[in-house]
Amino acid sequence: MPLSHRITNLNEGGSDGWDLFNRARRMIAAGVPVVELTIGEHDIRTAPAILQEMHRSAMAGHTGYASVPGTPALRDAIAARITERTGVKTTRDNISVTSGGQAALFAAHTATCNQGDTALFIDPYYATYPGTIRGVGAVPKSVPASADKGFQPQAEDIRAASRTTSPAASLLINSPNNPTGVIYTDETLRGIAQVCHDQDMWLISDEVYDTQIWNGHHLSPRALPDMAERTLVIGSMSKSHAMTGSRIGWIAGPPDAIEHLINLATNTTYGVPGYIQDAALFALNQGPALETEVAAPFARRRKIAQDLLAGSNALRHVPCDGAMYIMLDIRATGMSGEDFAEALLDSEQIAVMPGESFGTAAAGHLRIAMTVDDTTFAQALARIIAFAEARISP
């Protein structure tokens, strides 16, 4: 029997961007000692105290159906955190708890896009963005943010893209950015906000890396004038608290939108397990100190990368102001990101993500996840630099 076009067309019949990652995993399963610098998975696990709270809650009986919008205590804690970090007054009525950030992205696009609507997103992008948009029946359209402009999206490019074919219903942005490590400037975000106002678009702001700020500051566009009523913010415990497998996140937005998103959750996931919500509440109540502890290894490895790359003629690193990745420009080697990454895996047994996995704007680049211990990371990066230097034409 045929399946729906919606599900068979999630990747438009092409790659989902994870081909090299999957090949590296097959090599590891076959016993090849591959150094994985591919995905944003912490090399530390969820803190034992969080797991103990999860266990306590489960053993105490919070294993039945939990509150679908999220428990009142957790929604209050998330709202308080957002208010403190952004200055925007937020209450539980602005919060819907979701099954991780990915479910929040799907829900946000379901809320803002009708069947056939154009939904914009910035290129480079996290690999699931186009498929998520197709999954809700909308039409994804990328807006390139070029390397020569520091991967900062340009308002005029967004405006032009919003006017083609049919007016765009939404724009998805991500800052601090995966894959580039770039933080969008206040000027960039003000330009984005102006376009959203002028074109009457929803803004979906993926802010799951907001605790990983190495240089400058993060501005949530929901804090800009008149943006709270047209912005849905995606948050998650995955990156900030190393709770990737717990699958717990949230959407912050206007109360009327949140009411409908709660209806969506009732008809899809039916909420998040109560013992996981209790663990998330415990983690948030530890305050910024725990978030800083989880982020600290990536700050150290960023400095290691900067020092190692300072003398390289073959590799130029994009300024990494946030997130757990560095992006390297390898165009001096004359190779594409895909060819370089494939050759590196074959020759050095080091797995990195080619820039092409994240769109056309990142072609000729690599994304390296800083997700192995400091010594292994330094050794692997030194080998990547040597591999690149050997491929520069004399």
N, C-alpha and C positions, 0 to 999 in steps of 0.2 A: 504494500500500500504506500502511496506517496505521502511524504511529510509536507508540512506547511512550507511555503516559500520563505516565511519569516525566519524559521529556524535553520533551514538549509542555506540561507543567504547571509547568515551572521558575518561570515568572512568573505562575502562575495565570491565564494568558490576558490579563494586563494589561501595564502598562508595567514596564520594568526599571529605571526611575528615571533613565535617561540621555537622555530626550527632548530637553531643552534643549541638552545637550552635543552631541548628534547634529545638531541644527539649526544650532548655531554652526559646526560643522565643515563643514556643507554651504555655509554662507555664505562661509567662508574659501576653500573650493574654488572658489566662484564669483567670488572676487576681492575680497570685502568685508573690509576691515581690522579684524577683530574682536580685541579684547583678551581673551584667554582666562584666566579666573581660576576654572577649573572643576575640573581633576583634579590629583592629587598627583604631578605630574611635575616634577622639578627643572629650573630654567632653566639649570643647569650640567650638563654631561655627565659620564659616568664618567671618573675621573681617567686621564690618558694612561698613567701608570705601571701601572695595573691592566690596561688594554688591552694594553700591551706584554707583560705577564706572560701574558695570555691567548694572545697571538700566539706567544710563545716556547714555551709549553706545547703548543700545537697543532702548531707546526713541529717540535717534538721528538718528536711521535708520539702525544700523549695524546688521540687522536681516535677510538679504538675504544670498545668497551663499558667503561664505568667501573664502579667499585664501586657497587652498587645502594644500600647504606645510606649512601653517601658515603665518600670516601677516608678511611682512618684518620687521616691528618694533619689533614684539615679537621674531622672529627668531634671530634678532640682539641682543636683550636683553638676551636671553638664551645663545647665543654664548659668549657674554661678561662675563656672570656669570661663565660659564665653564672655560673660559680662566683665569679668576681671581682665581678661586678655585683650578684649577689643574695645571696651568702653561702651558697647551697645547694650542697653537694658534688655535682658533676656529672661524669660520665665519658662516654666515647664510647658506652657501652652505653645511655645516656639519650638519644641523639641519632639521628634519622633525617633525612638531607638530602632536601629535596623540590624540586620544580620551582616555586619561588616560594612566597610566603605563601598564595596562593589555593589551590594544590594541597595545602598543609598543612592548610588549613581543611577541605577536602573529605575528606582522609584522616582527620583527627581525628574528624569526625562519622561517617565510616564505621566507625571503631573503637569508638565509644561508643553508637551508636544502632542498634537493630534496625528492621526494616520496621514502620512505623506508630507508632514511639515519638514522644512529644512532645519537642522540643528547644527550649529557651528561648533567647532573645537579647534584649539590651537595645535599646530604641528611645529615642533616635535610633541608627541603625546604618549601617554601610557597606552600600552598595546590594546587594552580592552575597550577603549573609548568608542571607536567606530562600530564595533559589534554591539555594544550596549545600546547605542542609538538605533541601529537597525532592529534590535530586539524589541523595541517599543513601537516599531512601525514607522519611524521617522527616517529622514534621509540625511546621512552625515555629510558635512562639507568642511574640509579643513581650511584653516587660514594659516599660511606659513609665517613663522617667526624666524627670520634668517640669522645665520651665524654672524654675518657682518654687522648686524645691529644688536649683537649680544643676546640673541634669542628673546628679545623683548618684543611682544606683539605690538603692532602699529595700528592705531585707531583707524587710520584711513583704509588699511587693508581689511579690517573687520567690517567697516561701514560698506565697502564695496562688495564684500562677500554676502552681506546681509540682504543686499538688494537684488541678487541674481535669482532668476527663475521664479521663486516665490519668496516673499519676505520671511526671514528666519524667525523661528519662534524662540530659540534659546542660544546661548553661548556658554560653552564649558571651558573654564580655565583652571590651571593648577599651579599654585605658587605657595611655598617653594616647589620648584618644578622637578618632576621626574619625566624625562631622563637627564636634563641638563644640569641640575643643581642651581639654576638661576632663580633669584627672587625678583619678582616683578616690582619695578620702582613705583613710588607713589604717583609719579607722572603717568606711567603706563596704565595704572589702575584707574586714575581719574579719566584718562582718555577712553578706556573700556566702558566705564560707567556712563560717560556722556553718550557714547554710541548706543548703549542699551536703552537709555532714556529716549534718544531721538528716534530709534527704530522700534521702540516698544517691545523689547526682547526681555525674556528672563535671563538672569545670570546664574549659572551653576558654578560655584567656586569650590574646588576640591582642595581642602586645606589639611590633609592628613599628615603633612610634614611640618606643621606649624611649631613643633618643639625642637626642630633641628635647624637652628639659625646660627650660622657661623660668622656672618658679616652683614652689617646693616640691620634692618628690621623687617618684620612681616606686617603688612596692613591687610586686614580683611576688608574686601570691598563692601561688605554689609555695613561697615562703619561710615561709608561715604554718604554725603547728603542725599536723602530721598532714595537710597538703595535698599534699605531694609525690607521694603514691600515688594521688591522684584528680585531678591536674591535668595537662593537656597544654598546653604553652606554644608559641605560634606565633611564630617569628622569621623575619627576612628581611634580605637585603642590599640590598633595593630602596631603602628610605628612609635607612638609616644610611650607605650608601656610594654612593648615586646609581647603583645598578646595576639599575634597573627592568627593562630589556630583557633582562638576563642570566637572569632567572627562576631564582633560587636562594634557597632558604629552608630552614627546618628545623622539626622538632617536637622538643621536649624533654619527656620523660615517664618513667614507670616502665619498667624494662628489659623486663618481660614485654609491656607494650603496644607498646614499640618493636619487639620481635621480630615481632609481628603486622603492624605498619605496614611493616616491611621486606618481609614477604610480599606486602602490598598493592602496594608499589612494584614488586616483581618482576613482578606481573601487570598493571600499568598503565603507568607511565612507563618502567620499567626504568632508573631512575636519571637522573642529570644529567650532561651531557657533562663529561669529565675536565678539559678545558682551562678550562672555566668554574669547576669546583671549584678548580683550581689558582689561578685569578685571585682567587676568593673567599678562599682561604687567604692569598694575598699581601696582600689588602686588610685582612684581620683582623690580620695581623702588623704592620701599620703602627700599630696601637694607637689609643688614644682621640684622638690629635691629628688624624687624618684624619676621624674621625667629627665632631669639633668643627668642622673646616673645612667639612664638607658641611652642617652644621646652621646655621652662622653667618648666612647670608643671611636665614633665617626669623626668627631672633632680632632682626635689624635691622628687618625689615619689621613685625614685631609692634610694635616701639616706634614706627615711623612710623604704624601704624594707631591705636595708643593716643593719640598726639598729635593726629591729625586728627579722631578721633571724640570727643575730650574736650568740644568745644563743641556737639555735634550735639543738636538737640531731636527729630529724627526717628528716629535710629538709636541703639540701645543695644547695645554689644558684650558678648557672653558672655565672662567672664574666660578668656583664652587662656593656659593654663598649660603647654601642650605641643602637639606636632604642628605641621603646616605650614599650618594653616587658622585663620581667624577666623570666628566665627558672629555674625551681626548680627540683632537683634530688630527687625523692621520693622513691627510691629503698629500703631505710632502713625500710620502712613500709611493705615490702614484696608484695606490690600491683603493678599492672601495672598502667600506666598513665590513661588508659581508665577506669579501675575499680575504681581508686581513684576519678577521675573526676565525674563519674556517682554517686558514693556514696556521694560525697561532694554536688552535686546538690540536691540529694534527702534529705540529712540530714540538710544541712546548707542553701540551696537555694542560693548558690554561683556557678556561671558558669565560668569555666576555660577550656582551650583547652588541651586535653591530648597530650602528645608528639607524640604518635602514629599517630596523624592526620598529622604529618609533616615528616613521614618516619620512617624507622626502627631504625636509629641511635639515635633518640630521645625517644625510648621506655623507660618507667620507669621515665619519666619526665613530667612536666606540663609547659605550656606556660601561663603566666599571663599578660594580657594587663593592663598597668598602666593608664587606661582611665576613671576613675571616680575621683571625688574630693578627696582631700588629706585625709580628715577625714574618708570618706567611704572606701577609699583604705586601710588605716591603720587598721580600724576595721575588714574589710574583711580578710586581710592578717593575722591578729592575730587569727582569727577564723580558718583559713586554717592551721596555725601552730599548734593550739590546736588539731584540728581534726587529723593531722598527728601524733602528739606526743602520742595520745591515741591509736594509732595503731602499735606502736613499741612493739615487743615482749619483755617481761621482761627478 
